[in-house]
Structures are given as structure tokens and as C-alpha cells.
């Protein structure tokens, strides 16, 4: 089994608006299953298709080992309520994290792996995760939600880390 590599910022694909998936077929199911493997291997709680180089609207999420696995095609935020601050990270931006303001409860609809319409209601961590992954499908990254100054500092730290990681190789 080969694991899909996860693209790192500033890869241009991470800024792309992803396309709807027309048919949920074996190709889509295989992509989802490979994304689940890549997410688990990296100890992530969510992953969006553009992070593995596919500009299509597909996300996977599993916030805890025994939590249900969410696999959603063409996910849409139907409803949001409440507000919270959560410290977020991203597998495409290793080594940095920041508090982001999000809705604390969300209702998301989309298609399951059989192509059937489903609705997922989520709160707390899963709600944060789903908002973060849906953002990815629109080319939005978590630092886009920060103030200009915080974003600038975070990205400066990220660049420095990437440079020193590259030098160690
Ligand atoms: Ni992410």
C-alpha cells in the first residue's frame, strides 16, 4: 500500500476552488479510503481532497479513535450556531497552530460513499473540523481567519521552520 503524500503550504492547489463530484463511484471511494489512511498515518483528525492533490469536494474526518468516521462528498454547511475559539492546526501546515473563531454547532449535508444524501450534526471538535475541511474545498486555510498581524507572525514562524527543516535534510 502506498500512502498519499500530503501537500504542504504554499502549494498552489491548496488555494484552489474545488469542483463538485458528479458521481460517487469506485474512484471516489478509493480516493476517500486512501485519504483516511493518510489522515490516520499522520495522526490527523480530518483531511480534504485538495490536500492530497485532488481539487474535488471530498472530505474525511474522525476526531477520536472510536468516533464515527465521516466521509462526505460535496459537503455544504446548512446551519451554524454558537461560537467558540479552538486551537487549530493543519496537516498542510505542520508545526504551527492558532486559535480560530468558529461556529460551535453545525449541520452539514452532502453525499455518503453510496451517493446518498446525508446530514451530519456536529458540535465542538467535530464542528470545528468540518468547518476547517470545508474551507479547504474553497481554497481557504485556517490562518485566513486570523487578524492580519497574527497571520503575518504565524506565517513568518512557519517559513522559518520550513527553512530550518530543509537545512537539516
Ligand atoms: Ni487542514
Backbone and ligand atoms as CSV (ligand in chain L), in Angstrom:
chain,resi,resn,atom,element,x,y,z
A,1,UNK,N,N,0.852,-1.209,0.000
A,1,UNK,CA,C,0.000,0.000,0.000
A,1,UNK,C,C,0.876,1.244,0.000
A,2,UNK,N,N,0.588,2.148,-0.906
A,2,UNK,CA,C,1.318,3.413,-0.878
A,2,UNK,C,C,0.424,4.470,-0.244
A,3,UNK,N,N,1.028,5.309,0.552
A,3,UNK,CA,C,0.239,6.353,1.196
A,3,UNK,C,C,0.336,7.638,0.377
A,4,UNK,N,N,-0.805,8.294,0.255
A,4,UNK,CA,C,-0.830,9.559,-0.484
A,4,UNK,C,C,-0.015,10.605,0.267
A,5,UNK,N,N,0.875,11.299,-0.441
A,5,UNK,CA,C,1.588,12.391,0.230
A,5,UNK,C,C,0.649,13.581,0.453
A,6,UNK,N,N,0.844,14.265,1.555
A,6,UNK,CA,C,0.004,15.430,1.866
A,6,UNK,C,C,0.737,16.707,1.435
A,7,UNK,N,N,0.065,17.495,0.601
A,7,UNK,CA,C,0.682,18.724,0.100
A,7,UNK,C,C,0.851,19.730,1.224
A,8,UNK,N,N,1.962,20.436,1.181
A,8,UNK,CA,C,2.248,21.435,2.208
A,8,UNK,C,C,2.084,22.847,1.643
A,9,UNK,N,N,1.592,23.750,2.466
A,9,UNK,CA,C,1.545,25.157,2.115
A,9,UNK,C,C,2.971,25.616,1.821
A,10,UNK,N,N,3.224,26.421,0.796
A,10,UNK,CA,C,2.283,27.156,-0.062
A,10,UNK,C,C,1.985,26.477,-1.410
A,11,UNK,N,N,1.747,25.189,-1.434
A,11,UNK,CA,C,1.387,24.534,-2.698
A,11,UNK,C,C,0.122,25.204,-3.279
A,12,UNK,N,N,0.177,25.592,-4.579
A,12,UNK,CA,C,-0.949,26.341,-5.161
A,12,UNK,C,C,-2.286,25.599,-5.144
A,13,UNK,N,N,-2.245,24.271,-5.138
A,13,UNK,CA,C,-3.504,23.521,-5.146
A,13,UNK,C,C,-4.333,23.761,-3.877
A,14,UNK,N,N,-3.639,24.137,-2.801
A,14,UNK,CA,C,-4.336,24.395,-1.535
A,14,UNK,C,C,-5.174,25.669,-1.602
A,15,UNK,N,N,-4.971,26.463,-2.648
A,15,UNK,CA,C,-5.718,27.717,-2.799
A,15,UNK,C,C,-6.803,27.610,-3.866
A,16,UNK,N,N,-6.990,26.428,-4.387
A,16,UNK,CA,C,-7.932,26.249,-5.484
A,16,UNK,C,C,-9.357,26.015,-4.996
A,17,UNK,N,N,-10.306,26.545,-5.765
A,17,UNK,CA,C,-11.719,26.257,-5.535
A,17,UNK,C,C,-11.979,24.862,-6.107
A,18,UNK,N,N,-12.442,23.933,-5.278
A,18,UNK,CA,C,-12.604,22.551,-5.743
A,18,UNK,C,C,-13.949,22.338,-6.427
A,19,UNK,N,N,-13.989,21.339,-7.291
A,19,UNK,CA,C,-15.196,21.078,-8.082
A,19,UNK,C,C,-16.077,20.019,-7.419
A,20,UNK,N,N,-17.387,20.157,-7.642
A,20,UNK,CA,C,-18.329,19.145,-7.179
A,20,UNK,C,C,-18.013,17.798,-7.825
A,21,UNK,N,N,-18.283,16.741,-7.089
A,21,UNK,CA,C,-18.136,15.392,-7.628
A,21,UNK,C,C,-19.485,14.994,-8.237
A,22,UNK,N,N,-19.464,14.563,-9.508
A,22,UNK,CA,C,-20.726,14.279,-10.217
A,22,UNK,C,C,-21.308,12.929,-9.827
A,23,UNK,N,N,-20.444,11.920,-9.752
A,23,UNK,CA,C,-20.908,10.573,-9.432
A,23,UNK,C,C,-20.005,9.970,-8.358
A,24,UNK,N,N,-20.620,9.392,-7.326
A,24,UNK,CA,C,-19.825,8.724,-6.297
A,24,UNK,C,C,-19.577,7.283,-6.757
A,25,UNK,N,N,-18.421,7.083,-7.376
A,25,UNK,CA,C,-18.108,5.758,-7.933
A,25,UNK,C,C,-16.898,5.161,-7.209
A,26,UNK,N,N,-16.389,4.060,-7.748
A,26,UNK,CA,C,-15.260,3.378,-7.100
A,26,UNK,C,C,-14.014,4.271,-7.002
A,27,UNK,N,N,-13.824,5.131,-7.986
A,27,UNK,CA,C,-12.667,6.035,-7.952
A,27,UNK,C,C,-12.757,6.967,-6.748
A,28,UNK,N,N,-13.958,7.483,-6.511
A,28,UNK,CA,C,-14.178,8.386,-5.376
A,28,UNK,C,C,-14.002,7.619,-4.067
A,29,UNK,N,N,-14.575,6.407,-4.008
A,29,UNK,CA,C,-14.454,5.588,-2.788
A,29,UNK,C,C,-12.995,5.231,-2.502
A,30,UNK,N,N,-12.237,4.950,-3.556
A,30,UNK,CA,C,-10.819,4.617,-3.376
A,30,UNK,C,C,-10.051,5.839,-2.881
A,31,UNK,N,N,-10.367,7.001,-3.448
A,31,UNK,CA,C,-9.710,8.231,-3.008
A,31,UNK,C,C,-10.008,8.485,-1.529
A,32,UNK,N,N,-11.298,8.342,-1.155
A,32,UNK,CA,C,-11.686,8.556,0.248
A,32,UNK,C,C,-10.936,7.594,1.166
A,33,UNK,N,N,-10.866,6.343,0.761
A,33,UNK,CA,C,-10.210,5.348,1.603
A,33,UNK,C,C,-8.704,5.631,1.725
A,34,UNK,N,N,-8.079,6.077,0.637
A,34,UNK,CA,C,-6.662,6.458,0.697
A,34,UNK,C,C,-6.453,7.695,1.564
A,35,UNK,N,N,-7.442,8.594,1.529
A,35,UNK,CA,C,-7.346,9.798,2.368
A,35,UNK,C,C,-7.462,9.434,3.851
A,36,UNK,N,N,-8.336,8.474,4.156
A,36,UNK,CA,C,-8.475,8.020,5.549
A,36,UNK,C,C,-7.145,7.439,6.030
A,37,UNK,N,N,-6.506,6.624,5.181
A,37,UNK,CA,C,-5.197,6.052,5.543
A,37,UNK,C,C,-4.164,7.151,5.803
A,38,UNK,N,N,-4.119,8.123,4.887
A,38,UNK,CA,C,-3.135,9.210,5.013
A,38,UNK,C,C,-3.395,10.029,6.273
A,39,UNK,N,N,-4.685,10.278,6.559
A,39,UNK,CA,C,-5.060,11.044,7.757
A,39,UNK,C,C,-4.615,10.307,9.017
A,40,UNK,N,N,-4.885,9.009,9.070
A,40,UNK,CA,C,-4.547,8.221,10.258
A,40,UNK,C,C,-3.039,8.109,10.444
A,41,UNK,N,N,-2.347,7.906,9.337
A,41,UNK,CA,C,-0.892,7.788,9.402
A,41,UNK,C,C,-0.253,9.069,9.936
A,42,UNK,N,N,-0.836,10.212,9.558
A,42,UNK,CA,C,-0.294,11.495,10.011
A,42,UNK,C,C,-0.884,11.919,11.349
A,43,UNK,N,N,-1.713,11.069,11.936
A,43,UNK,CA,C,-2.385,11.360,13.203
A,43,UNK,C,C,-3.222,12.643,13.127
A,44,UNK,N,N,-3.845,12.833,11.966
A,44,UNK,CA,C,-4.733,13.980,11.798
A,44,UNK,C,C,-6.156,13.586,12.148
A,45,UNK,N,N,-7.044,14.589,12.254
A,45,UNK,CA,C,-8.446,14.295,12.551
A,45,UNK,C,C,-9.342,14.617,11.357
A,46,UNK,N,N,-8.746,15.159,10.305
A,46,UNK,CA,C,-9.536,15.468,9.121
A,46,UNK,C,C,-8.618,15.710,7.944
A,47,UNK,N,N,-9.156,15.483,6.752
A,47,UNK,CA,C,-8.354,15.711,5.553
A,47,UNK,C,C,-9.307,16.038,4.396
A,48,UNK,N,N,-8.889,16.958,3.552
A,48,UNK,CA,C,-9.691,17.337,2.388
A,48,UNK,C,C,-8.926,16.947,1.128
A,49,UNK,N,N,-9.678,16.602,0.068
A,49,UNK,CA,C,-9.060,16.089,-1.170
A,49,UNK,C,C,-7.957,16.988,-1.750
A,50,UNK,N,N,-8.108,18.333,-1.727
A,50,UNK,CA,C,-7.021,19.140,-2.298
A,50,UNK,C,C,-5.690,18.940,-1.569
A,51,UNK,N,N,-5.747,18.518,-0.320
A,51,UNK,CA,C,-4.505,18.283,0.432
A,51,UNK,C,C,-3.721,17.084,-0.103
A,52,UNK,N,N,-4.405,16.226,-0.856
A,52,UNK,CA,C,-3.689,15.119,-1.490
A,52,UNK,C,C,-3.668,15.296,-3.013
A,53,UNK,N,N,-3.848,16.536,-3.450
A,53,UNK,CA,C,-3.651,16.849,-4.857
A,53,UNK,C,C,-4.861,16.676,-5.753
A,54,UNK,N,N,-6.054,16.514,-5.168
A,54,UNK,CA,C,-7.270,16.348,-5.979
A,54,UNK,C,C,-8.223,17.503,-5.692
A,55,UNK,N,N,-8.467,18.341,-6.699
A,55,UNK,CA,C,-9.298,19.521,-6.488
A,55,UNK,C,C,-10.783,19.195,-6.615
A,56,UNK,N,N,-11.245,18.254,-5.784
A,56,UNK,CA,C,-12.664,17.864,-5.787
A,56,UNK,C,C,-13.205,17.944,-4.370
A,57,UNK,N,N,-14.551,18.052,-4.283
A,57,UNK,CA,C,-15.183,18.320,-2.994
A,57,UNK,C,C,-15.442,17.013,-2.224
A,58,UNK,N,N,-14.420,16.603,-1.511
A,58,UNK,CA,C,-14.477,15.390,-0.701
A,58,UNK,C,C,-13.674,15.626,0.567
A,59,UNK,N,N,-14.252,15.235,1.706
A,59,UNK,CA,C,-13.513,15.339,2.969
A,59,UNK,C,C,-13.701,14.078,3.788
A,60,UNK,N,N,-12.734,13.812,4.641
A,60,UNK,CA,C,-12.858,12.735,5.614
A,60,UNK,C,C,-12.510,13.317,6.979
A,61,UNK,N,N,-13.128,12.761,8.022
A,61,UNK,CA,C,-12.856,13.253,9.374
A,61,UNK,C,C,-13.124,12.151,10.382
A,62,UNK,N,N,-12.294,12.114,11.405
A,62,UNK,CA,C,-12.517,11.217,12.532
A,62,UNK,C,C,-11.786,11.848,13.710
A,63,UNK,N,N,-12.561,12.416,14.617
A,63,UNK,CA,C,-11.933,13.253,15.648
A,63,UNK,C,C,-11.358,12.460,16.820
A,64,UNK,N,N,-11.803,11.226,16.979
A,64,UNK,CA,C,-11.218,10.360,18.001
A,64,UNK,C,C,-11.180,8.949,17.440
A,65,UNK,N,N,-10.331,8.122,18.055
A,65,UNK,CA,C,-10.145,6.769,17.554
A,65,UNK,C,C,-11.462,5.990,17.453
A,66,UNK,N,N,-12.334,6.159,18.471
A,66,UNK,CA,C,-13.584,5.400,18.463
A,66,UNK,C,C,-14.778,6.241,17.986
A,67,UNK,N,N,-14.492,7.435,17.473
A,67,UNK,CA,C,-15.579,8.266,16.940
A,67,UNK,C,C,-15.944,7.768,15.546
A,68,UNK,N,N,-17.194,8.022,15.125
A,68,UNK,CA,C,-17.578,7.577,13.782
A,68,UNK,C,C,-16.744,8.273,12.707
A,69,UNK,N,N,-16.445,7.523,11.660
A,69,UNK,CA,C,-15.707,8.073,10.526
A,69,UNK,C,C,-16.678,8.829,9.629
A,70,UNK,N,N,-16.349,10.073,9.330
A,70,UNK,CA,C,-17.189,10.877,8.441
A,70,UNK,C,C,-16.506,10.952,7.079
A,71,UNK,N,N,-17.232,10.570,6.027
A,71,UNK,CA,C,-16.723,10.709,4.664
A,71,UNK,C,C,-17.810,11.419,3.867
A,72,UNK,N,N,-17.536,12.620,3.414
A,72,UNK,CA,C,-18.574,13.433,2.788
A,72,UNK,C,C,-18.162,13.952,1.417
A,73,UNK,N,N,-19.058,13.726,0.468
A,73,UNK,CA,C,-18.886,14.240,-0.883
A,73,UNK,C,C,-19.752,15.494,-1.035
A,74,UNK,N,N,-19.218,16.512,-1.667
A,74,UNK,CA,C,-19.922,17.782,-1.881
A,74,UNK,C,C,-20.571,18.323,-0.596
A,75,UNK,N,N,-19.819,18.403,0.511
A,75,UNK,CA,C,-20.411,18.845,1.768
A,75,UNK,C,C,-20.810,20.324,1.719
A,76,UNK,N,N,-21.915,20.631,2.371
A,76,UNK,CA,C,-22.404,22.008,2.453
A,76,UNK,C,C,-22.833,22.317,3.870
A,77,UNK,N,N,-22.451,23.488,4.360
A,77,UNK,CA,C,-22.892,23.932,5.675
A,77,UNK,C,C,-24.327,24.396,5.541
A,78,UNK,N,N,-25.253,23.686,6.222
A,78,UNK,CA,C,-26.665,24.054,6.141
A,78,UNK,C,C,-27.003,25.069,7.200
A,79,UNK,N,N,-26.414,24.870,8.376
A,79,UNK,CA,C,-26.774,25.695,9.518
A,79,UNK,C,C,-25.593,25.798,10.462
A,80,UNK,N,N,-25.412,26.958,11.051
A,80,UNK,CA,C,-24.377,27.095,12.070
A,80,UNK,C,C,-24.972,27.861,13.231
A,81,UNK,N,N,-24.483,27.565,14.438
A,81,UNK,CA,C,-24.894,28.366,15.581
A,81,UNK,C,C,-23.799,28.362,16.631
A,82,UNK,N,N,-23.901,29.296,17.562
A,82,UNK,CA,C,-22.929,29.404,18.639
A,82,UNK,C,C,-21.576,29.864,18.131
A,83,UNK,N,N,-20.647,29.924,19.051
A,83,UNK,CA,C,-19.325,30.424,18.705
A,83,UNK,C,C,-18.325,29.838,19.680
A,84,UNK,N,N,-17.142,29.533,19.208
A,84,UNK,CA,C,-16.088,29.099,20.119
A,84,UNK,C,C,-14.731,29.452,19.535
A,85,UNK,N,N,-13.736,29.380,20.389
A,85,UNK,CA,C,-12.354,29.563,19.951
A,85,UNK,C,C,-11.681,28.220,20.108
A,86,UNK,N,N,-11.031,27.754,19.051
A,86,UNK,CA,C,-10.395,26.440,19.127
A,86,UNK,C,C,-8.988,26.542,18.540
A,87,UNK,N,N,-8.053,25.895,19.194
A,87,UNK,CA,C,-6.681,25.890,18.679
A,87,UNK,C,C,-6.592,24.897,17.527
A,88,UNK,N,N,-6.387,25.426,16.326
A,88,UNK,CA,C,-6.371,24.579,15.134
A,88,UNK,C,C,-4.976,24.435,14.547
A,89,UNK,N,N,-4.759,23.278,13.962
A,89,UNK,CA,C,-3.560,23.046,13.178
A,89,UNK,C,C,-4.010,22.462,11.859
A,90,UNK,N,N,-3.071,22.121,11.003
A,90,UNK,CA,C,-3.422,21.598,9.690
A,90,UNK,C,C,-2.266,20.742,9.190
A,91,UNK,N,N,-2.577,19.582,8.634
A,91,UNK,CA,C,-1.524,18.691,8.139
A,91,UNK,C,C,-0.741,19.332,6.985
A,92,UNK,N,N,-1.335,20.345,6.343
A,92,UNK,CA,C,-0.631,21.033,5.265
A,92,UNK,C,C,0.243,22.180,5.770
A,93,UNK,N,N,0.137,22.456,7.073
A,93,UNK,CA,C,0.988,23.482,7.693
A,93,UNK,C,C,1.588,22.910,8.972
A,94,UNK,N,N,2.489,21.924,8.824
A,94,UNK,CA,C,2.997,21.248,10.016
A,94,UNK,C,C,3.740,22.207,10.942
A,95,UNK,N,N,3.544,21.995,12.236
A,95,UNK,CA,C,4.342,22.733,13.217
A,95,UNK,C,C,3.758,24.041,13.709
A,96,UNK,N,N,2.639,24.482,13.116
A,96,UNK,CA,C,2.046,25.715,13.624
A,96,UNK,C,C,0.578,25.508,13.965
A,97,UNK,N,N,0.088,26.305,14.888
A,97,UNK,CA,C,-1.340,26.268,15.198
A,97,UNK,C,C,-1.751,27.633,15.736
A,98,UNK,N,N,-3.043,27.871,15.739
A,98,UNK,CA,C,-3.554,29.155,16.210
A,98,UNK,C,C,-5.014,28.998,16.591
A,99,UNK,N,N,-5.453,29.864,17.501
A,99,UNK,CA,C,-6.866,29.860,17.898
A,99,UNK,C,C,-7.698,30.521,16.809
A,100,UNK,N,N,-8.745,29.818,16.406
A,100,UNK,CA,C,-9.636,30.327,15.363
A,100,UNK,C,C,-11.060,30.374,15.912
A,101,UNK,N,N,-11.783,31.438,15.548
A,101,UNK,CA,C,-13.177,31.550,15.959
A,101,UNK,C,C,-14.054,30.807,14.956
A,102,UNK,N,N,-14.886,29.916,15.468
A,102,UNK,CA,C,-15.760,29.108,14.604
A,102,UNK,C,C,-17.144,29.007,15.227
A,103,UNK,N,N,-18.088,28.516,14.435
A,103,UNK,CA,C,-19.397,28.168,14.984
A,103,UNK,C,C,-19.212,26.930,15.866
A,104,UNK,N,N,-19.940,26.862,16.976
A,104,UNK,CA,C,-19.769,25.716,17.874
A,104,UNK,C,C,-20.651,24.539,17.482
A,105,UNK,N,N,-21.696,24.816,16.695
A,105,UNK,CA,C,-22.556,23.737,16.219
A,105,UNK,C,C,-22.855,23.933,14.745
A,106,UNK,N,N,-22.778,22.840,14.013
A,106,UNK,CA,C,-23.056,22.936,12.580
A,106,UNK,C,C,-23.925,21.764,12.114
A,107,UNK,N,N,-24.677,22.022,11.072
A,107,UNK,CA,C,-25.360,20.953,10.352
A,107,UNK,C,C,-24.799,20.968,8.936
A,108,UNK,N,N,-24.270,19.832,8.530
A,108,UNK,CA,C,-23.638,19.727,7.220
A,108,UNK,C,C,-24.369,18.660,6.414
A,109,UNK,N,N,-24.668,18.947,5.156
A,109,UNK,CA,C,-25.254,17.911,4.317
A,109,UNK,C,C,-24.292,17.582,3.195
A,110,UNK,N,N,-24.502,16.459,2.588
A,110,UNK,CA,C,-23.636,16.022,1.497
A,110,UNK,C,C,-24.025,14.615,1.097
A,111,UNK,N,N,-23.155,13.966,0.329
A,111,UNK,CA,C,-23.419,12.590,-0.098
A,111,UNK,C,C,-22.483,11.645,0.637
A,112,UNK,N,N,-22.996,10.463,0.953
A,112,UNK,CA,C,-22.148,9.449,1.569
A,112,UNK,C,C,-21.427,8.638,0.472
A,113,UNK,N,N,-20.764,7.569,0.878
A,113,UNK,CA,C,-19.961,6.803,-0.080
A,113,UNK,C,C,-20.807,5.976,-1.048
A,114,UNK,N,N,-22.117,5.958,-0.821
A,114,UNK,CA,C,-23.028,5.287,-1.769
A,114,UNK,C,C,-23.730,6.316,-2.659
A,115,UNK,N,N,-23.417,7.598,-2.433
A,115,UNK,CA,C,-24.065,8.641,-3.222
A,115,UNK,C,C,-25.403,9.081,-2.669
A,116,UNK,N,N,-25.707,8.644,-1.427
A,116,UNK,CA,C,-26.984,9.036,-0.809
A,116,UNK,C,C,-26.815,10.330,-0.022
A,117,UNK,N,N,-27.878,11.168,-0.055
A,117,UNK,CA,C,-27.886,12.409,0.725
A,117,UNK,C,C,-27.831,12.092,2.215
A,118,UNK,N,N,-26.904,12.705,2.939
A,118,UNK,CA,C,-26.904,12.551,4.388
A,118,UNK,C,C,-26.703,13.907,5.049
A,119,UNK,N,N,-27.103,13.961,6.307
A,119,UNK,CA,C,-26.927,15.167,7.103
A,119,UNK,C,C,-26.147,14.794,8.343
A,120,UNK,N,N,-25.149,15.583,8.666
A,120,UNK,CA,C,-24.345,15.343,9.864
A,120,UNK,C,C,-24.504,16.532,10.794
A,121,UNK,N,N,-24.873,16.245,12.039
A,121,UNK,CA,C,-24.930,17.316,13.032
A,121,UNK,C,C,-23.724,17.177,13.922
A,122,UNK,N,N,-23.015,18.267,14.135
A,122,UNK,CA,C,-21.774,18.181,14.895
A,122,UNK,C,C,-21.628,19.369,15.828
A,123,UNK,N,N,-20.912,19.131,16.923
A,123,UNK,CA,C,-20.591,20.225,17.832
A,123,UNK,C,C,-19.137,20.088,18.247
A,124,UNK,N,N,-18.643,21.151,18.893
A,124,UNK,CA,C,-17.279,21.160,19.427
A,124,UNK,C,C,-16.243,20.761,18.363
A,125,UNK,N,N,-15.400,19.779,18.721
A,125,UNK,CA,C,-14.269,19.454,17.843
A,125,UNK,C,C,-14.686,19.018,16.437
A,126,UNK,N,N,-15.727,18.165,16.338
A,126,UNK,CA,C,-16.136,17.728,15.002
A,126,UNK,C,C,-16.683,18.908,14.186
A,127,UNK,N,N,-17.385,19.815,14.858
A,127,UNK,CA,C,-17.914,21.007,14.169
A,127,UNK,C,C,-16.763,21.849,13.636
A,128,UNK,N,N,-15.736,22.038,14.458
A,128,UNK,CA,C,-14.553,22.808,14.057
A,128,UNK,C,C,-13.881,22.130,12.866
A,129,UNK,N,N,-13.716,20.814,13.003
A,129,UNK,CA,C,-13.041,20.037,11.970
A,129,UNK,C,C,-13.785,20.135,10.634
A,130,UNK,N,N,-15.098,19.993,10.657
A,130,UNK,CA,C,-15.872,20.046,9.411
A,130,UNK,C,C,-15.781,21.434,8.764
A,131,UNK,N,N,-15.824,22.474,9.579
A,131,UNK,CA,C,-15.691,23.835,9.028
A,131,UNK,C,C,-14.305,24.024,8.403
A,132,UNK,N,N,-13.288,23.500,9.084
A,132,UNK,CA,C,-11.904,23.597,8.594
A,132,UNK,C,C,-11.750,22.852,7.250
A,133,UNK,N,N,-12.315,21.653,7.167
A,133,UNK,CA,C,-12.173,20.861,5.933
A,133,UNK,C,C,-12.992,21.453,4.790
A,134,UNK,N,N,-14.188,21.953,5.079
A,134,UNK,CA,C,-14.996,22.584,4.021
A,134,UNK,C,C,-14.267,23.831,3.516
A,135,UNK,N,N,-13.623,24.569,4.410
A,135,UNK,CA,C,-12.795,25.702,3.991
A,135,UNK,C,C,-11.761,25.267,2.948
A,136,UNK,N,N,-11.106,24.120,3.222
A,136,UNK,CA,C,-10.087,23.622,2.288
A,136,UNK,C,C,-10.656,23.483,0.874
A,137,UNK,N,N,-11.919,23.056,0.776
A,137,UNK,CA,C,-12.532,22.834,-0.537
A,137,UNK,C,C,-12.751,24.148,-1.284
A,138,UNK,N,N,-12.692,25.249,-0.525
A,138,UNK,CA,C,-12.827,26.575,-1.131
A,138,UNK,C,C,-11.494,27.316,-1.169
A,139,UNK,N,N,-10.420,26.581,-0.959
A,139,UNK,CA,C,-9.096,27.200,-1.009
A,139,UNK,C,C,-8.778,28.085,0.183
A,140,UNK,N,N,-9.525,27.902,1.263
A,140,UNK,CA,C,-9.333,28.724,2.466
A,140,UNK,C,C,-8.557,27.926,3.507
A,141,UNK,N,N,-7.568,28.559,4.132
A,141,UNK,CA,C,-6.753,27.897,5.154
A,141,UNK,C,C,-7.017,28.554,6.507
A,142,UNK,N,N,-6.739,27.824,7.591
A,142,UNK,CA,C,-7.207,28.317,8.894
A,142,UNK,C,C,-6.651,29.679,9.261
A,143,UNK,N,N,-5.431,29.998,8.771
A,143,UNK,CA,C,-4.854,31.292,9.148
A,143,UNK,C,C,-5.566,32.461,8.469
A,144,UNK,N,N,-6.368,32.163,7.425
A,144,UNK,CA,C,-7.143,33.228,6.779
A,144,UNK,C,C,-8.156,33.850,7.739
A,145,UNK,N,N,-8.483,33.125,8.814
A,145,UNK,CA,C,-9.460,33.633,9.779
A,145,UNK,C,C,-8.818,34.525,10.835
A,146,UNK,N,N,-7.497,34.645,10.817
A,146,UNK,CA,C,-6.804,35.437,11.832
A,146,UNK,C,C,-6.695,36.904,11.397
A,147,UNK,N,N,-6.387,37.752,12.361
A,147,UNK,CA,C,-6.136,39.152,12.036
A,147,UNK,C,C,-4.867,39.218,11.190
A,148,UNK,N,N,-4.693,40.319,10.503
A,148,UNK,CA,C,-3.533,40.495,9.634
A,148,UNK,C,C,-2.225,40.257,10.397
A,149,UNK,N,N,-2.134,40.854,11.584
A,149,UNK,CA,C,-0.902,40.771,12.375
A,149,UNK,C,C,-0.613,39.336,12.812
A,150,UNK,N,N,-1.639,38.657,13.319
A,150,UNK,CA,C,-1.452,37.269,13.785
A,150,UNK,C,C,-1.075,36.352,12.632
A,151,UNK,N,N,-1.700,36.584,11.486
A,151,UNK,CA,C,-1.431,35.752,10.314
A,151,UNK,C,C,0.020,35.946,9.859
A,152,UNK,N,N,0.433,37.206,9.873
A,152,UNK,CA,C,1.789,37.552,9.466
A,152,UNK,C,C,2.811,36.857,10.367
A,153,UNK,N,N,2.589,36.915,11.677
A,153,UNK,CA,C,3.508,36.300,12.646
A,153,UNK,C,C,3.547,34.788,12.477
A,154,UNK,N,N,2.358,34.209,12.306
A,154,UNK,CA,C,2.261,32.758,12.177
A,154,UNK,C,C,2.998,32.269,10.924
A,155,UNK,N,N,2.804,32.975,9.827
A,155,UNK,CA,C,3.433,32.551,8.571
A,155,UNK,C,C,4.938,32.782,8.591
A,156,UNK,N,N,5.379,33.814,9.310
A,156,UNK,CA,C,6.815,34.047,9.459
A,156,UNK,C,C,7.433,32.878,10.224
A,157,UNK,N,N,6.734,32.441,11.275
A,157,UNK,CA,C,7.225,31.310,12.074
A,157,UNK,C,C,7.251,30.038,11.215
A,158,UNK,N,N,6.213,29.868,10.435
A,158,UNK,CA,C,6.114,28.682,9.572
A,158,UNK,C,C,7.267,28.645,8.564
A,159,UNK,N,N,7.537,29.786,7.910
A,159,UNK,CA,C,8.611,29.860,6.911
A,159,UNK,C,C,9.957,29.525,7.538
A,160,UNK,N,N,10.164,30.067,8.736
A,160,UNK,CA,C,11.420,29.830,9.438
A,160,UNK,C,C,11.595,28.334,9.726
A,161,UNK,N,N,10.509,27.721,10.191
A,161,UNK,CA,C,10.537,26.283,10.493
A,161,UNK,C,C,10.786,25.448,9.246
A,162,UNK,N,N,10.129,25.835,8.151
A,162,UNK,CA,C,10.292,25.093,6.905
A,162,UNK,C,C,11.743,25.184,6.420
A,163,UNK,N,N,12.326,26.385,6.581
A,163,UNK,CA,C,13.713,26.594,6.170
A,163,UNK,C,C,14.663,25.744,6.998
A,164,UNK,N,N,14.464,25.759,8.316
A,164,UNK,CA,C,15.402,25.004,9.148
A,164,UNK,C,C,15.201,23.499,8.961
A,165,UNK,N,N,13.953,23.089,8.685
A,165,UNK,CA,C,13.701,21.662,8.397
A,165,UNK,C,C,14.406,21.263,7.106
A,166,UNK,N,N,14.361,22.156,6.102
A,166,UNK,CA,C,15.012,21.871,4.819
A,166,UNK,C,C,16.530,21.801,4.981
A,167,UNK,N,N,17.067,22.655,5.848
A,167,UNK,CA,C,18.518,22.673,6.069
A,167,UNK,C,C,19.019,21.429,6.785
A,168,UNK,N,N,18.132,20.845,7.599
A,168,UNK,CA,C,18.526,19.642,8.337
A,168,UNK,C,C,18.643,18.428,7.440
A,169,UNK,N,N,17.979,18.496,6.290
A,169,UNK,CA,C,17.961,17.326,5.403
A,169,UNK,C,C,19.300,17.101,4.706
L,1,NI,NI,NI,-6.254,21.496,7.206
